[in-house]
Amino acid sequence: MQDHLDVDLDPQKINAFWTWLASRQADLDALTSPDYPFWDELLEHLQAVNEGLWFEVSAPGEDDRELVITAQGQWELFPLVEAMVSVAPELPGWIPVALKPAMGFDFGIKYEGLDLNPNGIWFEPLVDPDAPEVLGLRVAIEGFNVDQEDDFANGLLIMLDTALGEKAAATDVDLVEVCEVPDDPDDEGFLPFAELASYLAWRKSRLTH
């Protein structure tokens, strides 16, 4: 559960951000990486709306690029992000997106020196019969060592945001713990990480019936 956040839905701040960004479209179009000076300028103006907000941009290509406004998993900011994107002006060549979309499990990330790949990750659902609506995950990661437990856990949270989408990762999974991979994950009740989305869909169908 996230700490309480002061969520400001001030329309003037939101409109001021979009008006400023629309006036700087040439800089936005040229934005490709955090090395570009406009990256920090854009982040500064976005965080003037709320300091918990961040953004991502998709790479240039033939299609319109995505400007993703993200709350970095802070669920109390989700209404603010959705409100912002709902009033976004037309930005030719761009599609504003509220919260990180689900990207599936065909990816890997590097985090604090760790190489994390879904193919080497397993999960075990943790469900209390007295509170079936609460879901925990015990996640086994190849190469896990307890000295870097926090790094493994934080890297995993990034992977969940990416794979499931930011909103689903925050609302469908209540707690996560990480551990080493057992000798026989199947025998210990673990499932391949890539099956998590299917498991969550199955679980939702069971809870609603």
Summary of the structure (lengths in Angstrom):
residues: 209
radius of gyration: 19.1
end to end distance: 26.1
largest distance: 58.4
contacts: 571
relative contact order: 0.13
helix: 42%
strand: 22%
